[in-house]
Amino acid sequence: MSGFFSAIAEAVSAILGFIDPLCGPAGVFRWFAEGTLLACGDAGWGDEIAIGFLVTASLAVATLPLGLLIGFFIALAKQSPERSLRLAADIYTTIFRGLPELLTLFIVYYGLQILVQNLLSALGYEQAIEINAFVAGMIALGVVFSAYCSEVLLSAFRAIPHGQYEAGYALGLHHGRTMGLIIVPQLVRIALPGLGNLWMALLKDTALVSVIGLSDILRQTGIAARVTKEAFLFYGIACGLFLVLSFLSSIVFSMIEARVQRSEARR
């Protein structure tokens, strides 16, 4: 079984290496930075920065569905007729919008290890446990994202006329199908601009995971800057890479918005 997972890991690494936009076969550093500090291979820091770029992008992409899912259910809870659910949702969003993101990251990274260790100790397992930094970062950024996301989705829910729900029920649709066929498509259209802004904030927040040892863009360029004493160069590269991710994200969201608007126009 371990051989199977090793083969999967090697295959994933090979695919990522091939599509790597910095040090892959058609990578920017490989073609334009040979003989410089940004060269790929042993001659420069290109490979390390490329790994950081992929880690940052992967962390943001992995966090997004987690944050959206939690945020959606928190938004539903805020509209629930059950007072206890509304109170719990309000407490959740107040806590994670009020705490600094870095503090939330520390609490999740160190607190989750303590919690898991205590649970395992109660089951008689005494070996030390260390939580993966990527998983901790995904959870911490996910809960912060979900707190803000729930407010965006809540505003979108309130912008949908109640008659839309009644129309679904009048057609004989139960609540789940009414949500899926009538409410959610409108919800996406209304909430999309706000969610796009939250995604941009999430991209920037991924830089925080460097403090718990995850090899993201900021950590890799920081190490290179300390070793080479070329801080301006490497931190400038970090700025450029974050701007590239933001630019590509803007294009993707613009395409999604245009597609949604075309779908609405055809109805």
N, C-alpha and C positions, 0 to 999 in steps of 0.2 A: 504493500500500500504506500509506504514511504517513497518507493521508487516511482510510483505513479504520480504522486504529488510533485516530486522533484522534476519529472519530465514535463509536467504542466508548467511549473515555474520557469524551466528553461525555455519552453515554447513562448510563454508570455514575454520573457526577457528578450528573446530574439525578435519578436514582433515589435516590441517597444523600441528596440535598437534600430530596426529598419525604418520605422516611421518617425524616429527622433528628428525634430526639425532643426536641432542645433548641431548634433554630431552624427546623425545618420548618414546614409550614402549621399543624400542631397542636402545635408545640413549646412546651415549658414556658417558656423564656425569652421567646418571641414573645408569649405570652399574659399572663405574670405579671411580666415584668421590664422592660417598656417604660419609658423615662425614667430607667433606672438604669444602673450600670456594666455590668450583665449584658445589656443590650439587644442585640438583633440588628441588623446593619447597621453603619453608620459611627458610630452614637451610642454604642456600647458594645463589650464584649469577647465577646458571646455567640457570634458566628460562629467566632472563634478557639477558644474553649473547646469548641464543638460539633465542630470539626474534630479537636481533641485527643481527644475522647471516642470518635469513630469510629475514629481511628488506634489507640487503645489496645484497643478491642474487636476490631478487625480483626487486630491483631498477635497477641492471645491466641488467637483462633479459628484463625488460620493456623498458629500454632506447635503447637497441640494435636495434629493428625494426624501432624505430623512427629515430635514427641516420642513419641507412642504407637507409631508404626511402628518407630522405632529401638529403643525400649524393649522391644518385643515380641521383636525379633530378638536383642537383648542377653540377654534372659531365656532364650531358647532356647539361646543359646551357653553360658550358665552351666550348662545341664543336659547339654551335649553330652558324649559319651564321649571326644571328642577333647580331650586335655589343653591343646593350644595355643589352641583356641577358648575354653576356660574361663579360661585365663590372660589372654588378650587382653580378654575381657569384664570380668574382675575389675580389670584395669588401667584400663580405660575408666571404669568406675563409680567407682573410687577417685579418679581424677584429677578428674572433673567434679563429684563430691560434695565433694571436698576443697577445690577452688578457690572463692574468693568469686565470686558471679555477676557482679559488676561487673568483676572481673579477666578472667573468661572473655569478657565482652562486648568489652573492649578488645583482647584477643588475637585474637578473631575479626574484629573490625572493621578493625584495623590490619594484623594478620598476613595476613588473606585478601587485602587489597590488595597487599601485598608479594609474596605467592605468585603471584597472577594476573599482576602486573606482570613478575615474573621469567620466568614461563612465556611471556608474550607477547614479551618481549625476546629470549628464545631463538628465537622464531619470526620475529624481525626486525621486530616491531611495537613502536615506541618511544614512542608517545603515552601520556600519563599516564592512569591508570585510577583511578576512584573507586568503591568499592563502595557500593551503595545502603544507607542506614542501616536501612531496614525489613528488607531481606534479611539484613543482618548481625545485627540484633536477633532475627529469627526463627531463624536458625541457632544463635546463642549460647544463647538461651533454650530452644531445642529440644533441644540436646545436654544441657543441665543437667536439663531435665525428663525426658529419656529415661533418664538415670542413676538418678534416683529411681524413675521408673516401672518400670524393669526389676526393681528390688527388690520392688516391690508385686506385679508379675506373677509373679515367681519364687515368692514366698510362696503366691500363688494356685495356681500350677502344682503345688506340693508338697502343697497341701490336697486335690487331686483324687486319689482312690485309683487306683493303677496298674491295678486291675481294669477301670476305664473304658476304658483303652487296649486291654486284652486283649479286652473285649467287642466293641469296634469291629473288631478284627482277626478275631475269631471270626465276625462277620457278613460277612466278605469285603471289608471296606472297607480301602483302602490308607491309608497314614499321613496323607496330606493330607486325605482325606475324614473320617477319624477325628477329626482336629484340628478341621476345620470344622463337623462335625455334632454331635460329642459333647463335645469338650474345650473349645473356645472359648466356647460358651454358658455352661458352668459357670464358666469363667475370668472372664467378664464379671461374672457375679453375685457371685462371691467378691471380685473386685478393685475393684468399683465404689465402695465407701466410701473406700478408700484413694486411688483416682484422683480422686474428688471433692475430697479435701483437697489433692492436688497441683495441681488446677486452680485452687483458691483461691490457692495460693502463686504459681502462674504469673501470675494476674491482678495480684498485687502486684508481682511482679518486672518487669512491663512498664514500671513507672515508671523503671527504670534506663536505658532507651533515651534518655531526655531528655539524657543526658550526651554522646551522639554526634550530637545535633542533630535527632533525630526529633521532630516536633511532636505529642507525645502530651499527655495531660491535664496531667501535672506541668510540662512545659516551657511550655505555653500559659498555665497559671495563674501560673507563676513569672514570665513576662514581664509579664503583666498586673499582678502584685503589685509588681514593681519600678517600672513606669511610673506607676502610680496611687498607690503608697505605701499600698495597702489590702491588706497581706499577709494579715491574718486573714480577710478576706472571701474572697479568691480561693483561699487554701489550704483554707479551710473548704468551698468549692465542690468542690475536688479531692477532699477526704475524702468528701463526699456522693456524688460520681459513682462513686468506687470502691466505696462501700457499696451503691449501687444495682446495680452490676454483680455484686457478691457476692450480694446478695439475689435477683436474677433467676437467678443460677447455682444457688443453693440450691433454688429452685423447680423448675428444669429437672432437676436431679439427683434430687430427690424424686420427680418424675414418672417418670423413667427407672427408679428403684429400684422404685416401685410397679408399673410395667409388667412388669419382670423377675420380681417376686414373683408376679404374677398368672399369668405364663407358666409358672413353675415349678409353681404350684398346679394348673394344668390338666393337667400331665403325669401 
